[in-house]
Amino acid sequence: MILEYQDLIFSICYKFTANYFDAEDLAQDTFLAAYKNYASFDGANERAWLCRIATNKSLDYLKRAGRRSVPTEDVYFSGLSAEGASLEDDVMDREVRRRLWECCNQLKSPYREVAIDYYYHEMEIGDIVKKTGKNIKTLQTQIYRAKGMLRQLYGKEAL
């Protein structure tokens, strides 16, 4: 049943990477992670669960993208230290989170609040229901729509 979402998962990965082959690899990684963690899945919303895995895999890929560049000068290697790698990770994490925060804040209410809680603060939908008192189906629809809007905003920033 999970494989019926393969086109959706591929499109999420492709939107983040803009590279067909990287998106294929990320989609495959998504399904592999889903398979490995299926026993811990509660079965509530399979599609959202897979989309979340794909989004996280894609964001991790983008964070690592800068580290895959091949330096060409010997001066680069002399400046490296063990502490520099963790500093780079911190900078990359902050940049990705800053970009997500900015995109979330560009959305109109109620999508802004839902996107910040769900994507930025990584709250579970049940916790958002408790926090807001809204119907779970309403929140699921708002999250789905916010994701589409965020996808468009990410695409505009990449251009």
Order of alpha helices (4+ residues) and beta strands (2+ residues): alpha-alpha-alpha-alpha-alpha-alpha-alpha-alpha
